[in-house]
Amino acid sequence: MNETFLKIADEVKGWPTGPGVYIMRDSAKRIIYVGKAKNLRNRIRSYFLKLADHTPKTKVLVKKIHEVEFTVTNTELEALLLECNLIKKHRPRYNIRLKDDKNFPYVVLDFTHPFPQFRISRKVSVSSHLKYFGPFGAGAREIGRFLLKTFQIRDCSDSKFKNRDRPCLNYEIGTCTAPCVNYVTEEQYAEQIQEASLFLKGKKRELTSQLKKQMEEHSDAQEYEKARILRDKIHSIERITQKQDMVLTEKQKDIDIVGSWHADKEIQWVILFIRGGFLTGRRSLKTQVVLDTMEEASVSFLEQFYTSNLIPDEIWLFQDFPERENIEKLLTLQAARPVLVRVPRGEKPLRLLGMAHENAKLLYQESKKKEGVSETEEVQKALGLTELPHTIEGIDVSNLQGTNPAVALVHFADERPLKSRYRLYYPKTVEGQDDFAMIHEIVTRRFSKDDPPPPDLLLIDGGKGQLAAAERALKEVGKDIPLCSLAKARTDSGFTRKEIKKSEERIFLPGRKNPVLLKEGHPALRLLQRVRDEAHRFSVKSHRARRKKSSFSQGHLDSIPGIGEKTKVLLMTLFGGPPSIAAATLEQLVEAGLTDKQARAVKGYFDTLENQNSAGAGGAVKPEEE
């Protein structure tokens, strides 16, 4: 036993015996595991007692523990909620991680406008003005077309809606009632929305019955055209209903049916979506199980999945587990309505649970046939890393002759970009064009704090100089993080040669003189290139935005020859600012009162400035939304 191990084991003796959450960190202060416990002292002691009885996965975790901290809660439910939030924020390596096959689309009705619009979205955001229906799987686009054709719900943006003075093409082809030009009142449009909502909720029988009653009333009043429209609407609903299989005629609630297949270190999950008695779609996800039991994995899965997906009325599971009631309370709290987590035993529920289980098994087997060695594993091999680089951060500097520098940091988790962890830095201590100093400053600023946790690999865009600057900064802040740099391919050409020779991209490592050379298309190189290119794109976009903004905010009118104070005041009064002046034509400038010579000077100046900006490199001022 090492000193750290004995120290932690001794500290735990004084821990509280109530419920709470514990956090494990490694030697680099990274959070590697977050867990909850009914009895904090007993739970932590279990990691350090009878080590020989632990699974290999738990033994690996215990070896990496450098310090443990805890937070006491009043109830087990509070511990569950805190654990969920911490896992979502820190994404610890040894907690369960969801690997999604795709984000399934939802149909959204947006009630922020008096005439609500609909759209298809793969993101779920919390708002009282947005109502989500689904997910609908591959049929979401068909549902969208159906809403346009049958219920004539608008799908245009609010800005287009506001600026129309005559109906658009959708009105002409009969897929919109043109509320933008008041061809329909708010009350009439609300009826369209109500009908569409009934359809999306799966209440097709209620909707059909309602429409038939209206059709008969119009027919009795000899309003045959209105009756015909309703008849066609009923036929459309019946046709699309026939394409679906009704599996639970007695259930008009939203139900998610969860199935799983456990093999080796992975669990394949499948969720079947039942909406209004109909099977509307399926979603599959895979999780890496590091040290959880199947029961703990089920709790973690449900916690994480329903933080970013709609919570249904009921969730059906094949097997019960002790934390089921706490999960039920947690989801009820999140949804602000009753949510049931059930283990049903009826014939139909068991058949559907069996279907979910069989889907999970087949998907797992199919994925194993296609899987080879992952890009992450190839990076580990190529760079000689001791651990898999699940998380990689890339840094790139962008500036033009030292002006408006922007340093971008991008974050990849399990080979995918995680844009919520993107950051932009603007150097504070560096003047002029000194990329090495900028990298040193930004690496110092990024890793002088423990939050967010450091990545498993830091990638710098550049060669030996950039690598050395980052290495020096990491040493100064006392962080031991695997590091590399990726230098672009060099070209060797001449005027007398017909072909241009291009070298391979070079990967530089600390303490190694010669670079690591990988063939084009190598899986490890592909992943590193994606990280580097994304960092470059992000920094370039930000730099361009900063240069464009600064170019119009520094009194450029002072730099134009022949333009005096009176003319500047005149231009600012008539056009409002440099961007509008730059967009003005020669004729507009002359009409504003400038001489032909002055107008040409103004126009020439801003045209030259725009050309310089277009030739420069640039980057986004803030991370893009996912």
WOFENNOR-V969642 format. One record per backbone hydrogen bond with DSSP energy under -0.5 kcal/mol. NH is the residue of the N-H (numbers start at 0). CO is the residue of the C=O. E is the energy in kcal/mol with one decimal. If there is no record, write none. Layout:
BEGIN
nh	co	e
NH	CO	E
NH	CO	E
END
This chain:
BEGIN
nh	co	e
5	1	-2.0
6	2	-2.6
7	3	-2.4
8	4	-2.4
9	5	-1.9
10	6	-2.2
11	7	-2.2
12	8	-0.5
12	9	-0.8
13	10	-1.6
14	11	-1.9
19	36	-1.9
20	70	-2.6
21	34	-2.5
22	68	-3.0
23	32	-2.7
24	66	-2.7
25	29	-1.9
28	25	-1.8
31	23	-2.7
31	29	-0.6
32	23	-1.3
34	21	-2.3
36	19	-2.1
39	17	-2.1
40	15	-1.5
42	38	-2.4
43	39	-2.3
44	40	-2.3
45	41	-1.5
46	42	-0.5
46	43	-1.4
47	43	-0.7
47	44	-1.0
48	44	-0.8
52	49	-1.7
53	50	-1.4
58	54	-2.2
59	55	-1.9
60	56	-1.8
61	57	-2.7
62	58	-1.9
63	59	-0.9
63	60	-1.0
64	60	-0.8
64	61	-0.8
65	24	-3.4
66	24	-1.6
68	22	-2.3
70	20	-2.6
72	18	-2.0
78	74	-1.7
79	75	-2.3
80	76	-2.3
81	77	-2.5
82	78	-2.6
83	79	-2.1
84	80	-2.0
85	81	-2.4
86	82	-2.5
87	83	-2.1
88	84	-2.0
89	85	-2.9
90	86	-2.3
92	30	-0.6
93	31	-2.4
94	91	-1.0
96	287	-0.5
98	285	-2.8
99	97	-0.6
100	283	-1.7
103	101	-0.7
105	120	-3.3
106	132	-2.5
107	105	-0.5
107	118	-3.0
108	130	-2.6
109	107	-0.6
109	116	-2.9
110	108	-0.7
110	128	-3.4
115	113	-0.7
116	109	-1.2
117	153	-1.9
118	107	-1.9
120	105	-2.5
124	122	-0.5
126	124	-0.7
129	126	-1.0
130	108	-2.3
132	106	-2.2
134	104	-0.5
135	104	-1.8
138	135	-1.6
139	136	-1.3
142	138	-2.3
143	139	-2.3
144	140	-2.4
145	141	-2.2
146	142	-2.4
147	143	-1.9
148	144	-2.5
149	145	-3.0
150	145	-0.6
150	146	-1.1
151	146	-0.8
152	146	-1.1
160	156	-2.4
161	157	-2.4
162	158	-1.6
163	160	-0.8
170	167	-0.8
171	167	-1.2
172	168	-2.0
173	170	-1.1
174	169	-3.1
175	169	-0.7
176	151	-0.9
180	177	-1.1
181	178	-1.6
182	177	-2.1
188	184	-2.4
189	185	-2.2
190	186	-1.3
191	187	-1.4
192	188	-2.2
193	189	-2.4
194	190	-2.2
195	191	-2.3
196	192	-2.5
197	193	-2.0
198	194	-2.0
199	195	-2.5
200	196	-2.1
201	198	-1.3
202	197	-2.1
203	201	-1.6
206	202	-2.0
207	203	-2.9
208	204	-2.5
209	205	-2.0
210	206	-2.4
211	207	-2.5
212	208	-1.8
213	209	-1.8
214	210	-2.5
215	211	-2.3
216	212	-1.9
217	213	-2.3
218	214	-2.3
219	215	-2.6
220	216	-1.5
221	218	-1.6
222	217	-3.3
223	221	-1.2
226	222	-1.9
227	223	-2.3
228	224	-1.9
229	225	-1.9
230	226	-2.2
231	227	-2.5
232	228	-1.8
233	229	-2.3
234	230	-2.3
235	231	-2.1
236	232	-2.1
237	233	-2.4
238	234	-2.2
239	235	-2.2
240	236	-1.9
241	237	-1.7
242	238	-0.7
243	240	-1.4
245	243	-0.6
246	244	-0.7
246	276	-2.2
247	276	-1.9
250	247	-1.5
251	249	-0.6
254	252	-0.6
254	273	-2.8
255	313	-2.2
256	271	-2.6
257	255	-0.6
257	315	-2.6
258	256	-0.5
258	269	-3.0
260	267	-1.9
262	260	-0.5
262	265	-2.4
265	262	-2.5
266	286	-2.2
267	260	-2.7
268	266	-0.6
268	284	-3.6
269	258	-2.6
270	282	-2.9
271	256	-2.6
271	269	-0.5
272	280	-2.5
273	254	-3.1
273	271	-0.6
274	272	-0.6
274	277	-3.0
275	252	-0.7
276	252	-0.6
277	274	-1.6
278	244	-1.5
279	272	-2.4
279	277	-0.8
280	272	-0.9
282	270	-2.1
284	268	-2.0
285	98	-2.3
286	266	-2.4
287	96	-0.8
288	264	-3.5
288	286	-0.6
289	287	-0.7
296	292	-2.6
297	293	-2.0
298	294	-1.8
299	295	-2.5
300	296	-2.6
301	297	-2.4
302	298	-2.4
303	299	-2.4
304	300	-3.0
305	301	-1.7
306	303	-1.1
307	303	-0.5
307	304	-1.0
311	309	-0.6
312	253	-1.2
313	253	-1.9
314	339	-2.6
315	255	-2.8
316	341	-2.6
323	320	-2.0
326	322	-2.5
327	323	-2.4
328	324	-2.2
329	325	-2.6
330	326	-2.7
331	327	-2.1
332	328	-2.2
333	329	-2.3
334	330	-2.7
335	331	-1.4
336	331	-1.1
339	312	-2.3
341	314	-2.9
341	339	-0.6
349	345	-2.2
350	346	-1.9
351	347	-2.3
352	348	-2.8
353	349	-2.4
354	350	-1.8
355	351	-2.3
356	352	-2.4
357	353	-2.6
358	354	-2.4
359	355	-2.2
360	356	-2.2
361	357	-2.5
362	358	-2.6
363	359	-2.2
364	360	-2.3
365	361	-2.4
366	362	-2.5
367	363	-2.0
368	364	-1.4
369	365	-1.3
370	366	-1.8
377	373	-1.9
378	374	-2.2
379	375	-2.1
380	376	-2.2
381	377	-2.9
382	378	-2.4
383	379	-0.9
384	379	-1.8
389	387	-1.8
391	411	-2.4
392	456	-2.3
393	409	-2.0
394	458	-2.3
395	407	-1.9
397	405	-2.4
399	402	-1.2
400	398	-0.5
402	399	-1.7
405	397	-2.4
406	424	-2.8
407	395	-2.5
407	405	-0.5
408	422	-2.7
409	393	-2.3
411	391	-3.3
412	415	-3.1
413	389	-3.2
415	412	-1.3
417	410	-3.3
418	416	-0.6
420	417	-1.9
421	418	-1.3
422	408	-2.6
424	406	-2.8
426	424	-0.5
433	431	-1.2
437	433	-2.0
438	434	-2.6
439	435	-2.3
440	436	-2.5
441	437	-2.7
442	438	-2.6
443	439	-1.9
444	440	-2.5
445	441	-2.9
446	442	-2.3
447	443	-0.9
448	445	-0.5
455	390	-1.6
456	390	-1.1
457	481	-2.4
458	392	-3.4
458	456	-0.5
459	483	-2.3
460	394	-2.3
461	459	-0.8
461	485	-1.5
466	462	-2.1
467	463	-2.7
468	464	-2.0
469	465	-2.0
470	466	-2.7
471	467	-2.4
472	468	-1.7
473	469	-2.2
474	470	-1.9
475	471	-1.9
476	472	-1.6
477	473	-0.5
477	474	-0.7
478	473	-2.6
480	478	-0.9
483	457	-2.1
484	507	-2.0
485	459	-2.3
486	484	-0.5
486	505	-3.0
491	500	-3.0
496	493	-1.1
500	491	-1.9
500	498	-0.6
502	489	-3.2
505	486	-1.6
506	515	-2.1
507	484	-2.4
507	505	-0.6
509	482	-0.6
511	508	-1.6
515	506	-3.5
516	514	-0.5
517	504	-0.6
517	515	-0.5
521	518	-2.3
525	521	-2.6
526	522	-1.9
527	523	-2.2
528	524	-2.7
529	525	-2.1
530	526	-2.0
531	527	-2.6
532	528	-3.2
533	529	-2.1
534	530	-2.2
535	531	-2.4
536	532	-2.7
537	533	-2.3
538	534	-2.4
539	535	-2.6
540	536	-2.2
541	537	-1.7
541	618	-9.8
542	538	-2.7
543	539	-2.4
544	540	-1.9
544	618	-0.8
545	541	-2.5
546	542	-2.5
547	543	-2.4
548	544	-2.3
549	545	-2.8
550	546	-2.2
551	547	-0.8
551	548	-0.8
552	549	-1.5
557	554	-1.5
558	555	-1.5
559	556	-1.1
560	558	-0.6
562	559	-1.4
563	561	-0.7
567	563	-2.2
568	564	-2.4
569	565	-2.3
570	566	-2.6
571	567	-2.6
572	568	-2.4
573	569	-2.4
574	570	-2.8
575	570	-0.5
575	571	-1.4
579	576	-0.5
580	576	-2.0
581	577	-2.9
582	578	-1.3
583	579	-0.7
583	580	-0.9
588	584	-2.0
589	585	-2.3
590	586	-2.6
591	587	-1.3
592	589	-1.5
593	588	-1.7
598	594	-2.8
599	595	-2.0
600	596	-1.9
601	597	-2.5
602	598	-2.6
603	599	-2.6
604	600	-2.1
605	601	-2.1
606	602	-2.1
607	603	-2.2
608	604	-2.1
609	605	-2.3
610	606	-2.0
611	607	-1.9
612	608	-2.0
613	609	-2.3
614	610	-1.5
615	611	-0.9
615	612	-0.6
618	540	-3.6
619	537	-1.2
END
